[in-house]
């Protein structure tokens, strides 16, 4: 598995990780963390868009079900 195989997961992981980190840090840094998370989401979506443009629609099989 390479990095290109995980692009579909990152738009879910980045906001969740940012939300957890925002809860864990104090009030002072939550705005900075929210901005970094938003920037990370934009970068991940741009990467996913580039992947779709280069290779076409993406599909990720989960649980062995047929698509």
DSSP file (Angstrom, degrees, kcal/mol; ACC not computed):
  #  RESIDUE AA STRUCTURE BP1 BP2  ACC     N-H-->O    O-->H-N    N-H-->O    O-->H-N    TCO  KAPPA ALPHA  PHI   PSI    X-CA   Y-CA   Z-CA
    1    1 A X              0   0    0      0, 0.0     2,-0.2     0, 0.0     0, 0.0   0.000 360.0 360.0 360.0 128.8    0.0    0.0    0.0
    2    2 A X    >   -     0   0    0      1,-0.0     3,-1.2     0, 0.0     4,-0.5  -0.550 360.0 -91.5-112.0-179.7    1.4    3.4   -1.0
    3    3 A X  G >  S+     0   0    0      1,-0.3     3,-1.1    -2,-0.2     4,-0.2   0.811 121.1  61.9 -64.4 -30.6    0.4    6.9   -0.2
    4    4 A X  G >  S+     0   0    0      1,-0.2     3,-0.7     2,-0.2    -1,-0.3   0.767  97.4  59.3 -67.9 -24.0   -1.8    7.2   -3.3
    5    5 A X  G <  S+     0   0    0     -3,-1.2     3,-0.3     1,-0.2    -1,-0.2   0.674 103.1  52.5 -76.1 -16.8   -4.0    4.4   -1.9
    6    6 A X  G X> S+     0   0    0     -3,-1.1     3,-1.3    -4,-0.5     4,-1.3   0.364  74.5 101.2-102.8   5.4   -4.8    6.3    1.3
    7    7 A X  H <> S+     0   0    0     -3,-0.7     4,-0.7     1,-0.3    -1,-0.2   0.827  78.2  58.3 -60.3 -31.6   -6.1    9.6   -0.3
    8    8 A X  H 34 S+     0   0    0     -3,-0.3    -1,-0.3     1,-0.2     4,-0.1   0.723 105.8  49.8 -72.0 -19.5   -9.7    8.6    0.3
    9    9 A X  H X> S+     0   0    0     -3,-1.3     4,-2.0     1,-0.1     3,-1.6   0.810  94.9  70.7 -87.6 -32.5   -9.2    8.3    4.0
   10   10 A X  H 3X S+     0   0    0     -4,-1.3     4,-2.3     1,-0.3     5,-0.3   0.806  87.2  61.7 -62.8 -34.4   -7.4   11.6    4.7
   11   11 A X  H 3< S+     0   0    0     -4,-0.7     4,-0.3     1,-0.2    -1,-0.3   0.712 114.1  39.2 -64.8 -14.8  -10.5   13.9    4.2
   12   12 A X  H <> S+     0   0    0     -3,-1.6     4,-1.4    -4,-0.1    -2,-0.2   0.826 116.7  47.9 -94.4 -42.8  -12.0   12.0    7.1
   13   13 A X  H  X S+     0   0    0     -4,-2.0     4,-2.9     1,-0.2     5,-0.3   0.902 104.7  57.6 -68.7 -43.9   -9.0   11.7    9.3
   14   14 A X  H  X S+     0   0    0     -4,-2.3     4,-2.3     1,-0.2    -1,-0.2   0.926 109.6  42.0 -60.7 -49.6   -7.7   15.3    9.2
   15   15 A X  H  > S+     0   0    0     -4,-0.3     4,-2.3    -5,-0.3    -1,-0.2   0.899 115.7  50.7 -65.8 -36.7  -10.9   17.0   10.5
   16   16 A X  H  X S+     0   0    0     -4,-1.4     4,-2.2     2,-0.2    -2,-0.2   0.930 111.9  46.6 -64.3 -43.5  -11.4   14.3   13.2
   17   17 A X  H  X S+     0   0    0     -4,-2.9     4,-2.6     1,-0.2    -2,-0.2   0.891 112.1  51.6 -65.0 -38.9   -7.8   14.7   14.4
   18   18 A X  H  X S+     0   0    0     -4,-2.3     4,-2.2    -5,-0.3    -1,-0.2   0.886 109.1  50.4 -64.2 -38.6   -8.1   18.5   14.4
   19   19 A X  H  X S+     0   0    0     -4,-2.3     4,-1.7     2,-0.2    -2,-0.2   0.916 112.3  46.3 -65.7 -43.2  -11.3   18.2   16.5
   20   20 A X  H  X S+     0   0    0     -4,-2.2     4,-1.8     1,-0.2    -2,-0.2   0.924 113.4  49.1 -64.6 -44.0   -9.7   16.0   19.0
   21   21 A X  H  X S+     0   0    0     -4,-2.6     4,-2.0     1,-0.2    -1,-0.2   0.870 107.8  55.1 -64.4 -35.9   -6.6   18.2   19.2
   22   22 A X  H  < S+     0   0    0     -4,-2.2    -1,-0.2     1,-0.2    -2,-0.2   0.878 108.1  49.0 -64.4 -37.6   -8.8   21.3   19.6
   23   23 A X  H  < S+     0   0    0     -4,-1.7    -1,-0.2     1,-0.2    -2,-0.2   0.876 112.4  48.8 -66.7 -36.9  -10.4   19.7   22.6
   24   24 A X  H  < S+     0   0    0     -4,-1.8    -2,-0.2    -5,-0.1    -1,-0.2   0.794 102.4  69.0 -78.1 -28.8   -7.0   18.7   24.1
   25   25 A X  S  < S-     0   0    0     -4,-2.0     5,-0.0     1,-0.1     0, 0.0  -0.438  89.8-100.2 -87.2 165.7   -5.4   22.2   23.8
   26   26 A X    >>  -     0   0    0     -2,-0.1     3,-0.6     1,-0.1     4,-0.5  -0.114  38.0 -93.2 -77.0 178.4   -6.3   25.2   25.7
   27   27 A X  G >4 S+     0   0    0      1,-0.2     3,-0.6     2,-0.2     4,-0.4   0.795 117.2  64.9 -62.4 -31.5   -8.5   28.1   24.6
   28   28 A X  G 34 S+     0   0    0      1,-0.2     4,-0.3     2,-0.1     3,-0.3   0.868 109.1  34.7 -64.1 -37.6   -5.5   30.2   23.5
   29   29 A X  G <> S+     0   0    0     -3,-0.6     4,-2.4     1,-0.2    -1,-0.2   0.404  88.7  92.9-102.7   2.5   -4.4   27.9   20.7
   30   30 A X  H <X S+     0   0    0     -3,-0.6     4,-2.1    -4,-0.5    -1,-0.2   0.838  85.9  52.1 -71.1 -29.0   -7.7   26.5   19.4
   31   31 A X  H  > S+     0   0    0     -4,-0.4     4,-2.3    -3,-0.3    -1,-0.2   0.934 111.7  46.5 -68.7 -44.8   -8.1   29.2   16.7
   32   32 A X  H  > S+     0   0    0     -4,-0.3     4,-2.5     1,-0.2    -2,-0.2   0.921 113.8  48.7 -61.0 -44.2   -4.6   28.5   15.4
   33   33 A X  H  X S+     0   0    0     -4,-2.4     4,-2.4     1,-0.2    -1,-0.2   0.876 109.7  52.2 -64.8 -37.8   -5.3   24.8   15.4
   34   34 A X  H  X S+     0   0    0     -4,-2.1     4,-2.4     2,-0.2    -1,-0.2   0.899 110.6  48.2 -64.8 -40.2   -8.6   25.3   13.6
   35   35 A X  H  X S+     0   0    0     -4,-2.3     4,-2.4     2,-0.2    -2,-0.2   0.908 112.0  48.8 -66.6 -41.4   -6.9   27.3   10.9
   36   36 A X  H  X S+     0   0    0     -4,-2.5     4,-2.4     2,-0.2    -2,-0.2   0.894 111.9  49.6 -64.0 -39.3   -4.2   24.6   10.5
   37   37 A X  H  X S+     0   0    0     -4,-2.4     4,-2.5     2,-0.2    -2,-0.2   0.921 110.6  49.5 -65.1 -43.9   -6.8   21.9   10.3
   38   38 A X  H  X S+     0   0    0     -4,-2.4     4,-2.2     2,-0.2    -2,-0.2   0.910 111.7  48.9 -61.9 -42.0   -8.7   23.9    7.7
   39   39 A X  H  X S+     0   0    0     -4,-2.4     4,-2.3     2,-0.2    -1,-0.2   0.904 110.5  51.8 -62.9 -41.3   -5.5   24.4    5.7
   40   40 A X  H  X S+     0   0    0     -4,-2.4     4,-2.4     2,-0.2    -2,-0.2   0.895 108.7  50.3 -61.9 -40.7   -4.8   20.6    6.0
   41   41 A X  H  X S+     0   0    0     -4,-2.5     4,-2.7     2,-0.2     5,-0.2   0.913 109.7  50.8 -64.5 -42.1   -8.3   19.8    4.7
   42   42 A X  H  X S+     0   0    0     -4,-2.2     4,-2.2     1,-0.2    -2,-0.2   0.915 111.8  47.7 -61.5 -42.3   -7.8   22.1    1.7
   43   43 A X  H  X S+     0   0    0     -4,-2.3     4,-2.2     2,-0.2    -2,-0.2   0.902 112.4  48.6 -65.5 -41.3   -4.5   20.4    0.9
   44   44 A X  H  X S+     0   0    0     -4,-2.4     4,-2.5     2,-0.2    -2,-0.2   0.917 112.4  47.8 -66.0 -42.9   -5.9   16.9    1.3
   45   45 A X  H  X S+     0   0    0     -4,-2.7     4,-2.5     2,-0.2    -1,-0.2   0.883 111.1  51.6 -66.7 -37.4   -8.9   17.8   -1.0
   46   46 A X  H  X S+     0   0    0     -4,-2.2     4,-2.2    -5,-0.2    -1,-0.2   0.905 110.9  48.6 -63.9 -40.5   -6.6   19.4   -3.5
   47   47 A X  H  X S+     0   0    0     -4,-2.2     4,-2.2     2,-0.2    -2,-0.2   0.908 112.0  48.3 -64.8 -42.3   -4.4   16.2   -3.5
   48   48 A X  H  X S+     0   0    0     -4,-2.5     4,-2.4     2,-0.2    -2,-0.2   0.893 110.1  52.1 -65.7 -39.2   -7.5   14.0   -3.9
   49   49 A X  H  X S+     0   0    0     -4,-2.5     4,-2.3     1,-0.2    -2,-0.2   0.910 109.3  50.0 -61.8 -42.2   -8.7   16.2   -6.8
   50   50 A X  H  X S+     0   0    0     -4,-2.2     4,-2.3     2,-0.2    -2,-0.2   0.902 109.9  51.2 -62.9 -41.5   -5.3   15.8   -8.5
   51   51 A X  H  X S+     0   0    0     -4,-2.2     4,-3.0     2,-0.2     5,-0.3   0.916 111.0  47.6 -61.9 -43.8   -5.5   12.0   -8.1
   52   52 A X  H  X S+     0   0    0     -4,-2.4     4,-2.1     1,-0.2    -1,-0.2   0.889 111.6  51.2 -65.5 -38.2   -9.0   11.9   -9.6
   53   53 A X  H  < S+     0   0    0     -4,-2.3    -1,-0.2    -5,-0.2    -2,-0.2   0.909 117.5  38.7 -64.6 -41.6   -7.8   14.1  -12.5
   54   54 A X  H  < S+     0   0    0     -4,-2.3    -2,-0.2    -5,-0.2    -1,-0.2   0.889 134.0  18.5 -76.0 -40.5   -4.8   11.9  -13.2
   55   55 A X  H  < S-     0   0    0     -4,-3.0    -3,-0.2     1,-0.3    -2,-0.2   0.432 101.1-121.3-117.5  -1.8   -6.3    8.4  -12.6
   56   56 A X     <  -     0   0    0     -4,-2.1    -1,-0.3    -5,-0.3    -2,-0.1  -0.376  66.2  -3.2  88.4-172.3  -10.1    8.9  -12.8
   57   57 A X  S    S-     0   0    0     -2,-0.1     2,-0.3     1,-0.1    -4,-0.0  -0.190  71.9-132.2 -57.7 143.8  -12.7    8.1  -10.1
   58   58 A X        -     0   0    0    -10,-0.0     2,-0.4     2,-0.0    -1,-0.1  -0.726  22.3-176.0-100.2 146.6  -11.4    6.5   -6.9
   59   59 A X        -     0   0    0     -2,-0.3     2,-0.5     2,-0.0   -51,-0.1  -0.997   7.7-167.5-142.4 139.0  -12.8    3.4   -5.2
   60   60 A X        -     0   0    0     -2,-0.4     2,-0.3   -52,-0.1    -2,-0.0  -0.963  17.4-140.4-130.8 113.9  -11.8    1.8   -1.9
   61   61 A X        -     0   0    0     -2,-0.5     2,-0.4     3,-0.0     5,-0.1  -0.560  20.2-169.7 -76.5 134.1  -13.1   -1.7   -1.1
   62   62 A X    >   -     0   0    0     -2,-0.3     3,-1.1     3,-0.2    -2,-0.0  -0.990  63.1  -1.1-126.7 130.1  -14.1   -2.1    2.6
   63   63 A X  T 3  S-     0   0    0     -2,-0.4     3,-0.1     1,-0.2    -1,-0.1   0.598 112.5 -77.6  75.0  11.6  -15.0   -5.4    4.3
   64   64 A X  T 3  S+     0   0    0      1,-0.2    -1,-0.2     0, 0.0     2,-0.2   0.624  86.1 147.4  74.7  11.7  -14.6   -7.6    1.2
   65   65 A X    <   -     0   0    0     -3,-1.1    -1,-0.2     1,-0.1     2,-0.2  -0.528  51.9-113.9 -78.4 147.5  -18.0   -6.5   -0.3
   66   66 A X              0   0    0     -2,-0.2    -1,-0.1     1,-0.1    -4,-0.0  -0.578 360.0 360.0 -80.0 147.0  -18.3   -6.4   -4.0
   67   67 A X              0   0    0     -2,-0.2    -1,-0.1    -8,-0.0    -2,-0.0   0.457 360.0 360.0 -89.2 360.0  -18.8   -3.0   -5.4
